[in-house]
């Protein structure tokens, strides 16, 4: 049982918004039960749901919006569609009239969220975290009404926390409870080290909720433990505990593993329209339902119609791709990307606009260039080893006859205007420069 400390001993209300705003003029606020029906879509769990309904009712009666928290650790710079699942839910709460509160975990990022991990995360330096946070906010503005988002960096409260306060915070959790986490217990059984700084993470995430007085927190399904820790810390500080809403993990384009850049199965929100469209058209049929539910606002009845057994899955996938691309680039660009996809993939044509890539003649030897070096210089591969893998996968074709390059040691005779293709989506034209 947690040791009791008088409410407010650690909590500093100056970090939270002192004056709660009322619902904005012109915002249509649904009745609580109707709001709950909207919120349930695409949600894995609401814990506890009855408390959320009570909060919605009180909010509806008083005209005060709920404070909906979502925290991100800026450990990378690419926001992909997997990240947008909770962000879209946060936007949904905005549209229902509630206050979105975004926590940029610049201090928690120094630890790294251990949730769902079978090893310790690599630690980042403060400068990297700061740069990543700035880029995250630019990308998140594609999804949220960023002008109506309350943004905090958790360094606001953690940077000045004294050791005595850290000890008091740590006293709110037992080691036994910490080891209830699946990721920690699994690592213990496998003999994989668990470092003390990792044990602070759920307490720090929970303390964020105390500092901004969260009514609801959104997170992935693997984060439920930390979301529930926040409830205990809020009670300790005399606050009403938040409701935890967990959302499913979006699988990547391979249809098996969670979407992630390191796995090469991600779709970035900043991907060009044609690339985003093509990647969405490549997903397996069996993941279309979750993509529709988590990434679009189409009514359930329309999704059921599109995915009915008598419908062509390709048509459903094209509708999905257009819906997603339109969110980030508009309907006109979505239609153009669809037409470009049909032209290239159904009719086997090159894209209507092929980017030029300049390569200096100094790179050539007797007018030739090693295929792996060519792919790297053309921006079609990240490294020689990556290029070798693409060649071995029979993904590289060159010239008007689309000649397959299957030998990773091949020397390619370069001519000005040579077309180089990797897969069906990446095509460049080589321009030789003096």
C-alpha positions as CSV (number, residue, x, y, z in Angstrom):
1,X,0.0,0.0,0.0
2,X,1.3,3.4,-0.9
3,X,2.5,5.7,1.9
4,X,0.1,8.7,2.2
5,X,1.5,12.2,1.6
6,X,-0.7,15.2,2.0
7,X,-2.2,16.3,-1.4
8,X,-0.2,18.9,-3.1
9,X,3.1,18.1,-1.4
10,X,4.7,17.4,-4.8
11,X,2.1,18.7,-7.1
12,X,2.7,22.3,-8.3
13,X,-0.5,23.7,-9.8
14,X,1.4,26.4,-11.7
15,X,2.3,23.8,-14.3
16,X,-1.4,23.1,-15.2
17,X,-3.8,25.5,-16.8
18,X,-5.3,27.5,-14.0
19,X,-8.4,28.5,-15.8
20,X,-10.4,25.8,-17.5
21,X,-11.9,27.1,-20.7
22,X,-15.6,26.4,-21.6
23,X,-16.6,24.8,-24.8
24,X,-15.8,27.1,-27.8
25,X,-18.6,29.0,-29.4
26,X,-20.1,27.1,-32.3
27,X,-18.9,23.7,-31.2
28,X,-21.7,21.2,-31.4
29,X,-21.4,19.1,-28.2
30,X,-23.1,15.7,-28.4
31,X,-24.9,14.2,-25.5
32,X,-22.7,12.0,-23.3
33,X,-24.0,8.7,-24.6
34,X,-23.5,9.8,-28.2
35,X,-20.0,11.0,-27.4
36,X,-19.1,7.6,-25.9
37,X,-20.4,5.8,-29.0
38,X,-18.0,7.9,-31.1
39,X,-15.1,7.4,-28.7
40,X,-15.5,3.6,-28.7
41,X,-14.7,3.2,-32.4
42,X,-11.3,1.6,-32.9
43,X,-10.6,1.4,-29.2
44,X,-9.2,-1.7,-27.5
45,X,-10.2,-0.8,-23.9
46,X,-11.7,2.0,-21.8
47,X,-10.7,1.5,-18.2
48,X,-13.1,2.0,-16.5
49,X,-15.7,2.9,-19.1
50,X,-18.4,3.9,-16.5
51,X,-16.0,6.5,-15.1
52,X,-15.6,8.0,-18.6
53,X,-19.4,8.2,-19.0
54,X,-19.6,10.0,-15.6
55,X,-16.9,12.5,-16.7
56,X,-18.7,13.1,-20.0
57,X,-21.9,13.7,-18.2
58,X,-20.4,16.2,-15.8
59,X,-18.6,17.9,-18.7
60,X,-21.8,18.1,-20.6
61,X,-23.7,19.6,-17.7
62,X,-21.1,22.1,-16.6
63,X,-19.8,23.1,-20.1
64,X,-16.3,22.4,-19.1
65,X,-14.2,20.2,-21.5
66,X,-12.3,17.2,-20.4
67,X,-8.5,17.3,-20.4
68,X,-7.4,14.5,-22.8
69,X,-3.7,13.6,-22.5
70,X,-1.4,12.0,-25.0
71,X,2.3,11.8,-24.5
72,X,5.0,11.1,-27.1
73,X,8.7,10.6,-26.6
74,X,10.7,12.3,-29.4
75,X,13.0,9.3,-30.0
76,X,12.8,9.6,-33.8
77,X,11.7,12.2,-36.4
78,X,9.4,10.2,-38.7
79,X,5.7,10.1,-37.7
80,X,4.1,7.2,-39.5
81,X,0.5,6.0,-39.7
82,X,0.9,3.8,-36.6
83,X,1.5,7.0,-34.6
84,X,-1.6,8.6,-36.0
85,X,-4.0,6.1,-34.4
86,X,-3.9,7.7,-30.9
87,X,-3.4,11.2,-32.5
88,X,-6.6,10.7,-34.6
89,X,-8.4,9.7,-31.4
90,X,-7.1,12.9,-29.7
91,X,-8.4,14.9,-32.7
92,X,-11.7,13.2,-32.3
93,X,-11.9,14.4,-28.7
94,X,-11.1,17.9,-30.0
95,X,-14.0,17.7,-32.4
96,X,-16.2,16.7,-29.5
97,X,-15.2,19.9,-27.8
98,X,-12.6,18.7,-25.3
99,X,-9.1,20.0,-24.6
100,X,-6.2,18.1,-26.1
101,X,-3.1,18.1,-24.0
102,X,0.1,16.9,-25.7
103,X,3.1,16.0,-23.6
104,X,6.4,16.1,-25.4
105,X,8.4,13.7,-23.3
106,X,11.8,15.3,-23.5
107,X,12.8,13.9,-20.1
108,X,11.1,10.5,-20.4
109,X,12.8,10.2,-23.8
110,X,16.1,10.3,-22.0
111,X,15.1,6.9,-20.5
112,X,13.1,5.4,-23.3
113,X,9.7,3.7,-22.8
114,X,10.3,0.0,-21.9
115,X,6.8,-1.0,-22.8
116,X,6.7,-3.9,-25.1
117,X,10.5,-4.1,-25.2
118,X,12.6,-7.1,-24.6
119,X,15.8,-5.1,-24.1
120,X,16.9,-1.7,-22.8
121,X,16.4,1.2,-25.2
122,X,19.4,3.2,-26.4
123,X,19.6,6.5,-24.5
124,X,19.5,9.8,-26.5
125,X,21.3,13.0,-25.7
126,X,19.3,16.2,-25.0
127,X,20.2,18.0,-28.2
128,X,18.8,15.1,-30.3
129,X,15.6,14.9,-28.3
130,X,15.1,18.7,-28.7
131,X,15.6,18.5,-32.5
132,X,13.2,15.5,-32.7
133,X,10.6,17.3,-30.7
134,X,10.5,20.3,-33.0
135,X,10.1,18.0,-36.0
136,X,7.4,15.9,-34.3
137,X,5.3,19.0,-33.7
138,X,5.5,20.1,-37.3
139,X,4.3,16.6,-38.5
140,X,1.6,16.3,-35.8
141,X,0.1,19.6,-37.1
142,X,-1.1,17.5,-40.1
143,X,-3.4,15.6,-37.8
144,X,-4.4,17.8,-34.8
145,X,-5.8,21.3,-34.8
146,X,-2.5,22.4,-33.3
147,X,-3.7,25.9,-32.5
148,X,-6.1,24.4,-30.0
149,X,-3.6,21.9,-28.4
150,X,-2.1,22.6,-25.0
151,X,1.6,21.5,-25.3
152,X,3.9,20.8,-22.4
153,X,7.4,19.4,-22.3
154,X,7.8,17.3,-19.2
155,X,11.2,18.9,-18.5
156,X,9.0,21.7,-17.1
157,X,8.5,19.7,-13.9
158,X,11.2,17.0,-14.0
159,X,14.2,19.4,-14.6
160,X,13.7,21.0,-11.1
161,X,12.7,17.9,-9.2
162,X,14.8,17.3,-6.1
163,X,16.1,13.9,-5.0
164,X,13.8,13.9,-2.0
165,X,10.8,14.3,-4.3
166,X,12.1,11.5,-6.6
167,X,12.3,9.3,-3.5
168,X,8.7,10.2,-2.5
169,X,7.6,9.4,-6.0
170,X,9.4,6.0,-6.0
171,X,7.8,5.2,-2.7
172,X,4.4,4.9,-4.4
173,X,5.3,1.7,-6.2
174,X,6.5,-1.7,-5.0
175,X,9.0,-3.9,-6.8
176,X,6.5,-6.7,-6.9
177,X,4.0,-4.5,-8.8
178,X,6.7,-3.3,-11.2
179,X,7.5,-6.9,-12.1
180,X,3.8,-7.5,-13.0
181,X,4.7,-5.8,-16.3
182,X,4.9,-8.5,-19.0
183,X,8.0,-6.9,-20.5
184,X,9.9,-6.8,-17.2
185,X,8.8,-10.3,-16.1
186,X,9.8,-11.7,-19.5
187,X,13.2,-10.1,-19.3
188,X,13.7,-11.4,-15.7
189,X,12.9,-14.9,-16.9
190,X,15.3,-14.6,-19.9
191,X,18.0,-13.1,-17.7
192,X,18.0,-9.9,-19.7
193,X,19.1,-6.9,-17.6
194,X,16.5,-4.4,-16.3
195,X,18.2,-1.2,-15.3
196,X,17.0,1.0,-12.4
197,X,16.4,4.0,-14.7
198,X,13.8,2.0,-16.7
199,X,11.8,1.4,-13.5
200,X,11.3,5.2,-13.2
201,X,9.5,5.4,-16.6
202,X,5.9,4.4,-15.6
203,X,6.2,6.7,-12.5
204,X,7.3,9.6,-14.7
205,X,4.6,9.0,-17.3
206,X,2.1,8.8,-14.4
207,X,3.4,12.0,-12.9
208,X,2.8,13.8,-16.2
209,X,-0.9,13.1,-15.7
210,X,-0.8,14.6,-12.2
211,X,0.9,17.8,-13.4
212,X,-1.6,18.5,-16.2
213,X,-4.6,17.1,-14.3
214,X,-5.6,14.7,-17.0
215,X,-9.2,13.4,-17.1
216,X,-8.3,10.8,-19.9
217,X,-5.1,9.4,-21.2
218,X,-4.6,7.8,-24.6
219,X,-2.0,5.1,-25.3
220,X,-1.1,1.9,-27.1
221,X,-2.3,-1.4,-25.8
222,X,1.1,-2.1,-24.3
223,X,1.0,1.0,-22.2
224,X,-1.9,0.1,-20.0
225,X,0.4,-0.5,-17.0
226,X,1.7,3.1,-17.0
227,X,-1.7,4.5,-17.6
228,X,-3.0,2.8,-14.5
229,X,0.0,3.9,-12.5
230,X,-1.2,7.5,-13.2
231,X,-4.5,6.8,-11.6
232,X,-2.7,5.8,-8.3
233,X,-0.5,8.9,-8.4
234,X,-3.5,11.2,-9.0
235,X,-5.4,9.7,-6.0
236,X,-2.2,10.2,-3.9
237,X,-2.2,13.8,-4.8
238,X,-6.0,14.3,-4.2
239,X,-7.0,14.3,-7.8
240,X,-9.8,12.4,-9.5
241,X,-8.1,9.6,-11.4
242,X,-7.9,9.6,-15.1
243,X,-9.6,7.1,-17.4
244,X,-7.2,5.0,-19.5
245,X,-8.1,4.5,-23.2
246,X,-5.9,2.0,-25.1
247,X,-5.8,1.7,-28.8
248,X,-4.7,-1.3,-31.0
249,X,-1.2,-1.5,-32.5
250,X,-1.4,-0.9,-36.2
251,X,0.5,-3.6,-38.1
252,X,2.8,-2.5,-40.9
253,X,2.6,-3.1,-44.7
254,X,3.8,-6.6,-44.2
255,X,0.6,-7.4,-42.3
256,X,2.4,-9.1,-39.5
257,X,4.6,-6.9,-37.3
258,X,3.8,-3.5,-35.8
259,X,4.5,-0.6,-38.1
260,X,8.0,0.7,-37.6
261,X,10.7,2.5,-39.6
262,X,13.4,0.0,-38.4
263,X,11.3,-2.8,-39.9
264,X,10.8,-1.1,-43.2
265,X,7.0,-1.7,-43.1
266,X,5.9,1.9,-42.3
267,X,4.0,4.6,-44.2
268,X,5.1,8.1,-43.2
269,X,2.6,10.9,-42.9
270,X,5.2,13.0,-44.8
271,X,5.5,10.5,-47.6
272,X,4.7,12.0,-51.0
273,X,1.1,11.2,-52.1
274,X,2.1,8.7,-54.8
275,X,4.4,6.8,-52.4
276,X,1.7,6.8,-49.7
277,X,-0.9,5.6,-52.1
278,X,1.3,2.8,-53.5
279,X,2.3,1.6,-50.0
280,X,-1.4,1.4,-49.0
281,X,-2.2,-0.5,-52.1
282,X,0.4,-3.1,-51.1
283,X,-1.0,-4.0,-47.7
284,X,-2.5,-7.6,-47.4
285,X,-6.2,-7.9,-47.7
286,X,-6.7,-9.2,-44.2
287,X,-5.5,-5.9,-42.5
288,X,-7.9,-3.7,-44.5
289,X,-10.6,-3.7,-41.8
290,X,-8.2,-2.4,-39.1
291,X,-6.8,0.2,-41.5
292,X,-10.3,1.5,-42.3
293,X,-11.3,1.6,-38.7
294,X,-8.2,3.2,-37.3
295,X,-7.1,5.5,-40.2
296,X,-10.4,6.7,-41.7
297,X,-13.7,8.3,-40.6
298,X,-15.8,6.2,-43.0
299,X,-19.1,4.9,-41.4
300,X,-19.1,1.3,-40.2
301,X,-21.9,0.5,-42.7
302,X,-19.7,1.7,-45.6
303,X,-16.7,-0.3,-44.4
304,X,-18.9,-3.4,-44.2
305,X,-20.1,-2.8,-47.8
306,X,-16.6,-2.3,-49.2
307,X,-15.3,-5.5,-47.4
308,X,-18.3,-7.7,-48.3
309,X,-17.4,-11.0,-49.9
310,X,-19.0,-10.0,-53.3
311,X,-16.8,-6.9,-53.6
312,X,-13.4,-6.6,-55.3
313,X,-10.7,-6.2,-52.6
314,X,-8.7,-4.0,-55.0
315,X,-11.6,-1.5,-55.1
316,X,-11.8,-1.4,-51.3
317,X,-8.0,-0.9,-51.1
318,X,-8.1,1.9,-53.6
319,X,-10.9,3.6,-51.5
320,X,-8.8,3.2,-48.4
321,X,-5.7,4.7,-50.1
322,X,-7.7,7.7,-51.4
323,X,-9.3,8.3,-47.9
324,X,-5.9,8.3,-46.2
325,X,-4.0,10.3,-48.8
326,X,-6.8,12.9,-48.9
327,X,-6.4,13.5,-45.1
328,X,-2.8,14.8,-45.7
329,X,-2.9,16.2,-49.2
330,X,-6.5,16.8,-50.1
331,X,-9.0,15.1,-52.3
332,X,-7.6,16.4,-55.6
333,X,-4.1,14.9,-54.9
334,X,-5.7,11.6,-53.7
335,X,-7.5,11.3,-57.1
336,X,-4.4,12.2,-59.0
337,X,-2.4,9.6,-57.0
338,X,-5.0,7.0,-57.8
339,X,-4.9,7.7,-61.5
340,X,-1.1,7.6,-61.5
341,X,-1.2,4.3,-59.7
342,X,-3.5,2.8,-62.2
343,X,-1.4,4.0,-65.1
344,X,1.9,2.7,-63.7
345,X,0.8,-0.6,-62.0
346,X,-2.1,-1.8,-64.0
347,X,-0.7,-0.7,-67.4
348,X,3.0,-1.2,-66.6
349,X,4.0,2.4,-67.5
350,X,6.6,4.6,-65.9
351,X,5.4,7.6,-63.8
352,X,4.4,10.7,-65.7
353,X,7.1,12.6,-64.0
354,X,10.5,10.9,-63.4
355,X,13.0,12.8,-61.2
356,X,16.4,13.5,-62.6
357,X,19.5,12.5,-60.6
358,X,22.9,13.9,-61.5
359,X,26.0,11.7,-61.3
360,X,29.4,13.1,-62.1
361,X,31.3,11.4,-64.9
362,X,34.3,11.3,-62.5
363,X,32.5,8.4,-60.7
364,X,32.7,6.3,-63.9
365,X,35.4,3.9,-64.9
366,X,35.5,3.3,-68.7
367,X,32.0,4.7,-68.8
368,X,30.8,2.1,-66.3
369,X,29.7,2.1,-62.6
370,X,29.2,-0.6,-60.1
371,X,25.4,-1.3,-59.7
372,X,25.5,-0.9,-55.9
373,X,27.3,2.4,-56.2
374,X,24.9,3.5,-58.8
375,X,21.9,2.8,-56.6
376,X,23.4,4.7,-53.7
377,X,24.4,7.7,-55.8
378,X,20.9,7.8,-57.3
379,X,19.3,7.8,-53.8
380,X,17.6,4.4,-54.4
381,X,19.5,2.7,-51.6
382,X,20.8,3.8,-48.3
383,X,24.1,1.9,-48.5
384,X,26.1,-0.6,-50.6
385,X,24.7,-3.5,-48.5
386,X,21.2,-2.2,-48.9
387,X,21.8,-2.0,-52.7
388,X,23.2,-5.5,-52.8
389,X,20.1,-6.7,-51.0
390,X,17.8,-5.0,-53.6
391,X,19.7,-6.6,-56.5
392,X,19.6,-10.0,-54.9
393,X,15.8,-9.6,-54.4
394,X,15.5,-9.0,-58.2
395,X,14.1,-5.5,-57.6
396,X,16.4,-3.6,-59.9
397,X,15.7,-3.0,-63.6
398,X,17.3,-0.5,-66.0
399,X,16.8,1.0,-69.5
400,X,13.8,1.1,-71.9
401,X,13.6,-2.7,-72.0
402,X,13.5,-2.9,-68.1
403,X,16.5,-5.2,-68.1
404,X,16.8,-7.1,-64.8
405,X,20.0,-6.6,-62.9
406,X,20.5,-9.8,-60.9
407,X,24.3,-9.7,-60.3
408,X,25.2,-7.4,-57.3
409,X,28.8,-7.2,-58.8
410,X,27.5,-6.0,-62.2
411,X,29.2,-3.0,-63.9
412,X,26.5,-0.8,-65.6
413,X,27.3,1.2,-68.7
414,X,25.9,4.6,-68.0
415,X,24.4,6.9,-70.6
416,X,22.7,10.2,-70.1
417,X,19.0,9.7,-69.6
418,X,19.3,6.0,-68.4
419,X,16.2,5.0,-66.4
420,X,16.8,3.1,-63.2
421,X,14.0,1.4,-61.4
422,X,13.8,-0.2,-57.9
423,X,10.5,-2.1,-57.4
424,X,7.4,-0.5,-58.9
425,X,7.5,2.7,-57.0
426,X,11.0,4.2,-57.3
427,X,12.2,5.4,-60.6
428,X,14.9,7.9,-61.5
429,X,16.5,9.2,-64.7
430,X,20.3,9.5,-64.6
431,X,21.8,12.7,-65.9
432,X,25.6,12.7,-66.3
433,X,27.4,15.8,-65.2
434,X,30.9,17.0,-66.0
